[in-house]
Amino acid sequence: MALLVATCALAPEAVAVTVARDPSVATVKAEATQKAAPMPAPQLPKLTAAQIAERNAQVRGGLAAWRAVQTIQISGLLDAGGRNNARLPYTLQMKRPHYQRVAVEFQGQKAVQVYDGQNGWKLRPFLNRNDVEPLSEEERQRVVHQSDVDGPLIDYAVKGSTLELDGTEMVEGRANYRLKLTTQDGYARRIWVDGKTFLESKIEGSPRRFDGKMRRVESYLRDYRKVNGVLFPFVSETWVEGARQTRRMTVDKVVLNPPLEDRLFSKPAAPAGQTAALALAAQALRGTSAAASSSAHAPADAAPSQ
């Protein structure tokens, strides 16, 4: 679902992703640069949006089972892209109502993004950003819309969202219902539900800034597996408009209802050793400034803008 979209923002090449497709299945490379016009699906049984969402909840384990899930921990591998297409270990932790923590490891460093239900922070050392930064409003809104433990369709009305049938469409050779979900704050996205399995096959992600422009994002969900009675997509592949290739994440393990304290989602501390290094750097700068015969000028920030 949209649970893992936030993870990709921490990768060295910050490109949007959701849960990855099984490596044994060919990547949708043709869609990475250009997408054909949607093909209407053959006649599907006439159902309302509410009926489709109800069947989706049933096949995913039922409302009662999902309502019993208060916390989730998901771990796996993230495709970072680049020449070597590195696969990075990640961990996603979520807690109702809207707590979220994502950690991605790369070359001995760990990037972290947390959201405590109101505010969020990020630490991205492999983008040469060694300070804990607040999430931008754009990033915060993206997390808000991706932090449902059970995904967007489960209990959508209870969450204050509205749902409407937006047509039918073929997705990877299968007939799908296309739904339009609008949250309480007016954020709208489309969700494609398989006409036979009633599982989500594709979901529209929050637009991402890529190549200086806001780009469309779509994630294909696959390989659903049962975990303690509820279904999760263990495989997903995300297409970003304008990107050369799709991106993947794979799920290795899902743990339901692990003990997650609220403080886990608080502002992260700078890595050990980093604080001391920053203090030494600041001291050196102060010494340089004191020795200068003319007015001191702070050095420009060398970190690339993302």
N, C-alpha and C positions, 0 to 999 in steps of 0.2 A: 504494500500500500504506500501511502505517502509517508509512512513512518521514517523511511531512511533517506529521504531527499536531502535533509540537512547535512548528512555525512559528507557528501561530495564537496561542500563548500570549504572543507578543511584540507582537502587533498592538495598536493603541490601544484597541480594544474586545476584551478578551481572551476570545474565544469559540472553542471547539474547532473545528478544521477539518482536512481532509486534502487531497488533490490536486484541483483544481477541474474542474467540468463545462464543456464547450464552451458559450460564450455563445449559440450558435445553438439550443440545446436549452432548453426551458422549465424553470425552476426548480421543484423539488418543494415548492412553498409550502404545499400542503395538509398535508404531513407535518411542517411546522415546529412546529405547535401540538398536533396530535393525529394518532396513527397508528392505522390500522385493525388489527384482529387479523390475524396472518399467515394467508395462504391456502395450504393444502397444495398442492404441485405435482402435476400429472398424473404418472402412472407413469413413472419414470425407470429406466434399466437398473440392476440391482442390482449395486452396486460397494461394496467396503469403503472405509473412510476412507483406508487406505494406497494403494489403487489410484487413488482420486481425486487424492490428493496427487502420485502418480507421474505421472499424465497432466498435471496442472497444471505440474509441473516440465518435462515434455517440450515442451508448447506454449509455455512461456515461454523456451525456448532450450536447455534441458537442464542437468543438474547440472554437467557439466564446464565449460560456458560460465560458469555462475554462480559456480562455485568459483574461476574465474580472475579474478573481479572482486574486487579488494582495496580499492579506494576509489571513491567516487562524488561527483560535484558536480552538483547540480540547481539551475537558476535559473528564475524565472518571476514570476508576479504573484499576489498574495494579495488577496482581497476583504476589506476591513477593516470593512465595514458603515457604519453611520451614515447621516445624511441624504444625503450625496453619494456614498455607496458607493465610497469611494476604493479604488483598486487599487494595492497597494504592492509594489515589487520585493523579492524575497527570494532568498537563496542558501542552500542546504543542502549541507553537506559531511559525508561519512561515511567512516569507515575501520574495517576489521576490527581487533579483534573488536567493540568497542562504543564507538568514538569518534564524537562528533557535534557539529557546529557549525551554528547557524542564525543568519542575520543578516537583519533586515528594515529597510528604509529608509522614513522618513516625514518630510516637511518638512525635509529637510536633516540629519536625525538618524538614527542607526543603533542599533537594538536588537540585542543579541547574547545568545545562550544557548549555552553550551558544556558538554560532558560528556567527561571524560577516561577513562571506563571505570569510575571509582569515585566521583568527585566532580564536581559541576557548579556553574556560576555563571550569573548573568544580569545584564544591564544594560538597563534599560528607560527611556530618557530621556523618551519621550513619554507616560509615566505619572507624570511628575515625580519619577522615582526615578533620581537621578544617581550613586548609589553602586553598585559591583559587589556583588551580593548572592549568597549561597549558595543553591542550590536547596533548597526544602523537601524533606522526605522523600517527601511525596506527589508532588512534581514529579520528584524523582530516580527514583522507581519508575516513573513514567510514561515517562520517557526510556529507562530500562532495557528496557522492554517494546516500545519503538518504534525501537530502534537497530540492528536487523538490516539489514545491507546488502542482503540478498536477500529480505527479507520473512519472515513467520512460517512458511510452508509448506515452502519450500525447505530440505532437510536438517533437517526438524523433529526427527527422532529423534536425529540426531547432536548437536543442541543440547540434548537431554535432555527435549524436550517429548513429550507424548502426544496422540494424535488419535483422535477417535471420530465416527462418523456420528450426527448429532442429528436427522435427518429430512430432509424436502424442503419447499421453500417457493417460492412465486412471488415474484420480485423484478422489478419494473417490466415485468410481462407475460411473463417468461421463467422456465422451470422451473429451479430451483437445488437443489443439494445443500447442506444446512446442516451444517457441521462444528463440533465443539467442540475447541479446542486448549487444552491446559493446560501451562504452562511448568514448568520444574524447581522453581521456587519457589512453585508452586501458583496462579499467576495464570491465570484462564480467560477465554476470549473466543470468540465465534462468528465463523465465516468462511463466506460464501456463495459457492459455486463454480457457475458456469453449467453446466447439464447438457449443452450442445452444444459450447461453446468450451473449457470447463474452465479458464477464467480467473476470477479472483476478481471478483465483481460488487459485493460489499458486505462490509464488515468492521466488527466491533464495536470501538469505541475505548475507551480508558480513561475511566471516568466523570469528568465535569468539574464543578467547583463553579460553579454559575450561579444567581443570585437567592437565594443563601444555602443552596442545597441541592445535593447531589450528583446530577447528571443523566446519563441515558443518552446515549451518543454513537454514531452510526452513519455510516459514510462509504461513498458510492456511487462505484465506480471505473469509468471509461469511457475510450474513445479510446486503446486500447493501440497502441503503436508500437514498431517494432524499432529498437534502438540497438546497433550492433555485434553483432548476432545474438541479443540478449536483449530481451524485451518489457517495456515500462514503461507504466503508465497515465498518460497525459498530461493527463487530465481527472478531476476528482473533486469531489464535493459532499458536505458533511457536515451532518447533522441533529443538533441538540442539543435534547434534551427541554426544552420550555418556552420555547425561543427563537422569535421571531416569523418568522424566515426561515432558510433554509439558507445555508451559507457555501461559497465556492468558492476554489479555487486552480487556476491553469493552469501547466503546465510549458512553458517555451520551449526549454530546452536541457538535455540530459543528457550529461555527460562521464564516461566510464569510465576508471578507473585513472589519474587525474591525480596528480601528485606532491603529497602532503599530509603535511607533517612533523608529528610528534607535538605540537610546541609550539603548533601552530595551535589545539589543543584545551585549552590551559592556561587558567588564570584570566585573563580579559581585563583590560587596563589601562583606567583611566578615560580618557575622551576628552581630547585635547590642549586645554589652556586651562581645562578643568574643574578640574583639580587646583589650578591657581593660584587660580582663583576660590574654591574651597573653603578654601584657605589664608588668603585675604584675609578671608573670612567668619569663619573661626575666630579670626583676629586681632582683628577687630572685636568679636566676642563677648567675647573676653578683656578688651579695653579697657573694654567696657561693664560687665563684672563687677567690674573693679578700681575703677571709678568709683562703683559703687553703694554707698549707705550702709548698706543692709541686705543680708541674705544673698541671693546671686544665685540665680536659678532659670533653668534652661535653657529656651529657647523650645520650645513644642510642635511636633512634626513636622507640617508642613502637608500632607504627601503623603497622598493618599487610600489607604485600605487596599484591597488587591486580594486 
